[in-house]
Amino acid sequence: MIVVLDTSALVSALIYPDRVEGRLLQTVFLGHRLAVSPALAAELGSVLARSKFARLGDRKTRQRAVQALVSHPSCLAVQPLLRVPLVPNDPDDNHIVEAAVAAEAELLAASDKHLLALRYVPAPPAAAAIPIITPREALVRLVGEVQEAGRDA
């Protein structure tokens, strides 16, 4: 399954690997694909460069964490070609929706209330709508799929 995590969820995953977002990222890396666009990677780097995240290490260390994330074997680099203006209350979040569309993601896990309010990304031609759910809901869904796959093996 191809999954997109919004910037807030990715930041939480990197800071708190034992919390829901961290476990979600680990689950994605164990059997799924994480789609990341250049805009999403840039926003993540920009957020982690803020002084309030200094406890994660110096600025270079935090940038290396972003680079390690985007170069992970389970990471799928996507280049959105379409503009998808679906987030009127926070247009800066449109790039996350655009990454999900470009990746033909099967779900978008978001902590951002503007994204969650959408509930889904309408389906482009020949594709299914992309549900927008919380990281906790995404973790439950992915862990359930892992358990089902284990029973089939």
N, C-alpha and C positions, 0 to 999 in steps of 0.2 A: 504494500500500500504506500502511496506517496502522500506525505503529510507536510503541511506548512505550519510552523509555529510563529506567532507574532513576536515582535521584538520584546515585549514585556515577559512573555513566557520563556524566551531564550535567555534573557538576562537572569531571571529567577532560576532557570535550570543550571546556569553556570555558577551562580552564587550559592545555591542550596541544592546540591546534587541528591540529597536524601529526601527532599520534599517532592510534592506531586510533579512539578514541572521537570525536576531533575530525573525523576524516575520515568517520566514520559519520554524525555530525550534519550535515556538509556534504552528504553523499550524500542523506540524508533530505530536506534542504531543496531539493535540486535536482530531485526528482521524486516525492516521497512526502509523507506527512503525519505530523507529530509530535503525538501526543495528549498533552495535559497537563491534569491536574485542578488545582483550587485547592489541594488538599493537597500535590500534588507541587511546584507552584510555591512554596508556602509553605515546604516543607522545603528546597528548593533555596536560597531566599533566606536561610533560617536558617543553613544550612551555610556559605554564602558570607559571611555576616556574621561568622564566626569570625575572630579575629585572625590565625590562621595563613594566611589568604588575603589579607592586607593587600597583598601584592605585586601583586595585581590592581588596586589602586587603593583610594581611600578607600571607606568604607561606602556612600556614595551612588552611587559609580561601580559598585560591585558590584551594588547593587539595580537600577540602570539596565540592567545586563547581563541580569539576570533578566527585567526588563520587556521588553527587546528580544527576548529569546528567546520569551517567551509571546505577544508581539504580532507575531511573524514571520508573513508570509502563509501559510507552510506549516504553521503551528501550528494544531491543532484543539483548542479548549477543550472539555473534557468535564466533566460533573457526574455522578459516580457516584450511582446511586440504590439500588444493592444493596450490602450488606456481604458481603464474600467473605473469610471467615476461613481462608485457606489456608496461612498462614505461622506455624505454632505456635511455632517457635523464635525468631521475631522479629515479633510481631504489628504492630509499627510499620510493617512493609513491606506490610501488607495493602492500604494505599491505592494502591500501585502496581499491584497485581493488579486492584483495583477500577477504576482508570483504564483498564486494558487491556480489561476486560469492557465498561465503558461505551462505549468507543470502537469496540468490535468490531474491535480491533486484529488484525493478521495475524501480528505477532510482538512479543515483549517482549525487549529487549536489556538484560541485567543484568550488573553486576559483582559484585553481592551474592551470597555463597555460599548464603544461605538461599533466595533466589529461584531460583537456578540448580538447587538440589537438587530443586525441584518438577518441573523439566523441561518442564512445560506447565500451562496453566490449563485445567481441564476446560471443555468447551463448554456454554454456556448453551443453552436451547432454540433451535432454528433457527439455530445458529451453529457454527462450527468451533472445535476446541480451539486455543488460542493457544500456540505454542511459546515457551519461555523459553530463550534462547541467549546466548552471550557477545557482546560488541560485535564481536569479530573475526569470529565466525561470521555475525553480522548483516551486517557490511560485505561479506563474501564473497557472501552471498545477494543483497544489494541491488545490488552492482556487477555480478554475473552477470545480474540482471534488466535492468539498464541496457544491458549489452552485447547481450543478446538483443533488446531493444526496438530498438536501433540497427540490428541486422541485418534486422529486419522492416520498417524504414522505407524 
